[in-house]
Amino acid sequence: MSLPMIQSCDGCGLCCLHVSFPPYHRDEIAALPPDVQDSLAAASTTRAMQYAATGADETPCMFLDLLTRRCRHYDHRPEICQDYETGGVECLSIRNELEWGPPV
């Protein structure tokens, strides 16, 4: 099945559903504002406890708001997320695999 091209990630968040933690490089974390660093630290403890209890390591990114499917810290998202191309090869591959249409 070939899905239509999308122009915006708004309301999608599919690429964020299985990454658990934002994929920052160490040098990126040091450059984050203190409140975002605190959020990462608190969430890493929570995620570690969830993993210990369930063994699930592919949970939604802790920055993903599951209701809006938007990044809570969009302005401070990791470089790899900034480089992720809307409608690019990875995006289309994930959408096709899950038969995920454009955001509505």
Short mmCIF file of the C-alpha atoms (twelve columns), coordinates in Angstrom:
data_MODEL
# 
_entry.id   MODEL 
# 
loop_
_atom_site.group_PDB 
_atom_site.id 
_atom_site.type_symbol 
_atom_site.label_atom_id 
_atom_site.label_alt_id 
_atom_site.label_comp_id 
_atom_site.label_asym_id 
_atom_site.label_seq_id 
_atom_site.Cartn_x 
_atom_site.Cartn_y 
_atom_site.Cartn_z 
_atom_site.pdbx_PDB_model_num 
ATOM 1   C CA . MET A 1   0.000  0.000  0.000  1 
ATOM 2   C CA . SER A 2   1.366  3.404  -0.908 1 
ATOM 3   C CA . LEU A 3   0.371  6.197  1.425  1 
ATOM 4   C CA . PRO A 4   -0.034 9.843  0.440  1 
ATOM 5   C CA . MET A 5   2.801  12.267 1.133  1 
ATOM 6   C CA . ILE A 6   2.460  14.339 4.262  1 
ATOM 7   C CA . GLN A 7   3.567  17.928 4.640  1 
ATOM 8   C CA . SER A 8   3.535  18.125 8.429  1 
ATOM 9   C CA . CYS A 9   4.256  15.951 11.435 1 
ATOM 10  C CA . ASP A 10  1.479  17.659 13.406 1 
ATOM 11  C CA . GLY A 11  -0.707 15.056 15.034 1 
ATOM 12  C CA . CYS A 12  1.376  12.080 13.844 1 
ATOM 13  C CA . GLY A 13  4.207  11.211 16.246 1 
ATOM 14  C CA . LEU A 14  4.580  7.737  14.774 1 
ATOM 15  C CA . CYS A 15  8.373  7.971  14.642 1 
ATOM 16  C CA . CYS A 16  8.386  8.712  18.391 1 
ATOM 17  C CA . LEU A 17  6.281  5.753  19.503 1 
ATOM 18  C CA . HIS A 18  9.126  3.280  20.042 1 
ATOM 19  C CA . VAL A 19  12.180 5.260  21.132 1 
ATOM 20  C CA . SER A 20  11.577 5.523  24.922 1 
ATOM 21  C CA . PHE A 21  14.170 8.236  25.546 1 
ATOM 22  C CA . PRO A 22  14.984 11.168 23.299 1 
ATOM 23  C CA . PRO A 23  18.114 10.051 21.396 1 
ATOM 24  C CA . TYR A 24  20.480 12.783 22.563 1 
ATOM 25  C CA . HIS A 25  24.249 12.716 22.264 1 
ATOM 26  C CA . ARG A 26  26.019 13.483 25.568 1 
ATOM 27  C CA . ASP A 27  27.117 16.925 24.380 1 
ATOM 28  C CA . GLU A 28  23.514 17.769 23.463 1 
ATOM 29  C CA . ILE A 29  22.278 17.000 26.989 1 
ATOM 30  C CA . ALA A 30  24.802 19.373 28.540 1 
ATOM 31  C CA . ALA A 31  23.480 22.183 26.328 1 
ATOM 32  C CA . LEU A 32  19.828 21.679 27.311 1 
ATOM 33  C CA . PRO A 33  18.059 24.117 29.627 1 
ATOM 34  C CA . PRO A 34  18.014 22.950 33.268 1 
ATOM 35  C CA . ASP A 35  14.267 22.208 33.242 1 
ATOM 36  C CA . VAL A 36  14.649 19.862 30.255 1 
ATOM 37  C CA . GLN A 37  17.657 18.168 31.882 1 
ATOM 38  C CA . ASP A 38  15.583 17.704 35.053 1 
ATOM 39  C CA . SER A 39  12.750 16.232 32.983 1 
ATOM 40  C CA . LEU A 40  15.160 13.744 31.406 1 
ATOM 41  C CA . ALA A 41  16.607 12.740 34.769 1 
ATOM 42  C CA . ALA A 42  13.196 12.222 36.361 1 
ATOM 43  C CA . ALA A 43  11.869 10.284 33.403 1 
ATOM 44  C CA . SER A 44  14.915 8.045  33.189 1 
ATOM 45  C CA . THR A 45  14.221 6.855  36.727 1 
ATOM 46  C CA . THR A 46  10.563 6.225  35.901 1 
ATOM 47  C CA . ARG A 47  11.435 4.426  32.656 1 
ATOM 48  C CA . ALA A 48  14.009 2.263  34.441 1 
ATOM 49  C CA . MET A 49  11.345 1.175  36.928 1 
ATOM 50  C CA . GLN A 50  8.872  0.466  34.093 1 
ATOM 51  C CA . TYR A 51  11.466 -1.605 32.263 1 
ATOM 52  C CA . ALA A 52  12.285 -3.567 35.412 1 
ATOM 53  C CA . ALA A 53  8.590  -4.314 35.927 1 
ATOM 54  C CA . THR A 54  7.582  -5.096 32.342 1 
ATOM 55  C CA . GLY A 55  10.727 -5.747 30.314 1 
ATOM 56  C CA . ALA A 56  9.346  -3.420 27.634 1 
ATOM 57  C CA . ASP A 57  12.013 -1.143 26.247 1 
ATOM 58  C CA . GLU A 58  10.119 0.211  23.242 1 
ATOM 59  C CA . THR A 59  7.756  2.687  24.780 1 
ATOM 60  C CA . PRO A 60  6.802  6.111  23.403 1 
ATOM 61  C CA . CYS A 61  9.400  8.834  23.714 1 
ATOM 62  C CA . MET A 62  9.032  10.519 27.064 1 
ATOM 63  C CA . PHE A 63  8.762  13.883 25.270 1 
ATOM 64  C CA . LEU A 64  5.796  12.751 23.142 1 
ATOM 65  C CA . ASP A 65  2.420  14.020 24.296 1 
ATOM 66  C CA . LEU A 66  0.215  11.041 23.448 1 
ATOM 67  C CA . LEU A 67  -2.949 13.131 23.259 1 
ATOM 68  C CA . THR A 68  -1.677 15.739 20.813 1 
ATOM 69  C CA . ARG A 69  1.073  13.532 19.327 1 
ATOM 70  C CA . ARG A 70  3.438  16.475 19.538 1 
ATOM 71  C CA . CYS A 71  6.825  16.848 21.168 1 
ATOM 72  C CA . ARG A 72  6.656  18.521 24.584 1 
ATOM 73  C CA . HIS A 73  10.157 19.942 24.108 1 
ATOM 74  C CA . TYR A 74  10.132 20.526 20.351 1 
ATOM 75  C CA . ASP A 75  12.524 23.480 20.533 1 
ATOM 76  C CA . HIS A 76  15.046 21.298 22.390 1 
ATOM 77  C CA . ARG A 77  14.587 17.997 20.543 1 
ATOM 78  C CA . PRO A 78  17.674 15.929 19.707 1 
ATOM 79  C CA . GLU A 79  19.645 16.572 16.528 1 
ATOM 80  C CA . ILE A 80  18.505 13.273 15.014 1 
ATOM 81  C CA . CYS A 81  14.884 14.372 15.466 1 
ATOM 82  C CA . GLN A 82  15.647 17.737 13.888 1 
ATOM 83  C CA . ASP A 83  17.178 15.941 10.900 1 
ATOM 84  C CA . TYR A 84  14.291 13.467 10.515 1 
ATOM 85  C CA . GLU A 85  12.664 14.252 7.183  1 
ATOM 86  C CA . THR A 86  8.881  14.536 7.077  1 
ATOM 87  C CA . GLY A 87  7.801  12.253 4.266  1 
ATOM 88  C CA . GLY A 88  11.363 10.929 3.924  1 
ATOM 89  C CA . VAL A 89  12.400 7.308  3.468  1 
ATOM 90  C CA . GLU A 90  12.256 6.428  7.200  1 
ATOM 91  C CA . CYS A 91  8.953  8.253  7.670  1 
ATOM 92  C CA . LEU A 92  7.305  6.515  4.709  1 
ATOM 93  C CA . SER A 93  8.743  3.146  5.704  1 
ATOM 94  C CA . ILE A 94  7.239  3.357  9.197  1 
ATOM 95  C CA . ARG A 95  3.918  4.663  7.905  1 
ATOM 96  C CA . ASN A 96  3.677  1.974  5.206  1 
ATOM 97  C CA . GLU A 97  4.598  -0.781 7.665  1 
ATOM 98  C CA . LEU A 98  1.811  0.287  9.991  1 
ATOM 99  C CA . GLU A 99  -0.543 1.550  7.259  1 
ATOM 100 C CA . TRP A 100 -0.570 4.936  8.931  1 
ATOM 101 C CA . GLY A 101 -2.291 7.648  6.915  1 
ATOM 102 C CA . PRO A 102 -1.660 11.367 7.060  1 
ATOM 103 C CA . PRO A 103 -2.505 13.231 10.255 1 
ATOM 104 C CA . VAL A 104 -6.034 14.602 10.356 1 
# 
